[in-house]
Amino acid sequence: MFKFRITYDINNFNIDDCILLNENDILIYGHFHKPLAKKENGIYILNPSSISLPKEGTNSYGIYENDCFTIKTFDNEIVKQIQLD
């Protein structure tokens, strides 16, 4: 089972909250408007980008389904995808 930590602005994210994250936990954040799906130091870090004002690429959104996080465009093209272990 995964533990999710969701925040809008990672600039205001308290680093002490990361202590509560363990290996294979998931941090989802917004505000930067750049698609991101990676695993770093054992923690999944995800940003679906933006449906209206992307700073990189095209408008996109994120879907979490069947232990997989996928970032897609409105044309259903996959921008980034990561399978969670």
N, C-alpha and C positions, 0 to 999 in steps of 0.2 A: 504494500500500500504506500502510495506517495503522499507526502505532505506538501501542500501548496502554500506559498507566501505570495500574495498579490499586492502590488503597490502601484500608484500612478507615476509618481516622480521619484526615481531612484536617487536624485540629488538630495531629497529629504528623507531618504531611507537611512534609518539608524543602523550603523554597522553592528551594533550589539544584537540586533535582530538576527544577524547571520549566525550567531552562536546557536540559535534555536534551529538552524537548518542542519540536517545530517546528510550523509552521503545518499544520493538518489532523490533528495527532496527537490522541489521545483520553485524557482523564483520567477514570477511573471511581472513585468513592469511595462509602463508606457512612457509617454512624454517625449522620448527621443525621436519617434516616428521613423525608425530604421529597423527593418526586419532582422531578427536574431534568433537563432535556435542552436544552442551549443551546450556542451557539458564541460564545466570547468571546476577543477578541484572536487570532483565527485558530485557537484550540484548542477542541475539543469537550469539554464538561464534563457528566458524566452521573452521576446518582444514582438508582437504581431504587426508593428509599424502603425499605419494610420489608414482609416477608410476615407479621409478627406484631404489631409495635408501631408503626404509622405515626403520625407527629406531625401529619400533614396529609393530609386525604382518607381513602382507604380502603387496605386491604392491597394491595400491588402488588409486581411483580417486573419485571425488565428482560430484553429479548431483543435480541440483535444478530444480524441476518440480512439478507443481500443489501445490505450497506452502509447499513442502516437500524437505528437504535436505537429500540425501542418499550417504553414502560412500560405494563403492563396490570394490570387487576384480576383476581381469580380468576373473575369473570364474563366475562372476555375483552373488557372495555371498555378502549379506549385512553385512558390518562391523559395521556400526553405522547408525542410522536414527533418524531424529527429524522432527516432523510435526510443521510447523510454525502456530501460532494462527492467 
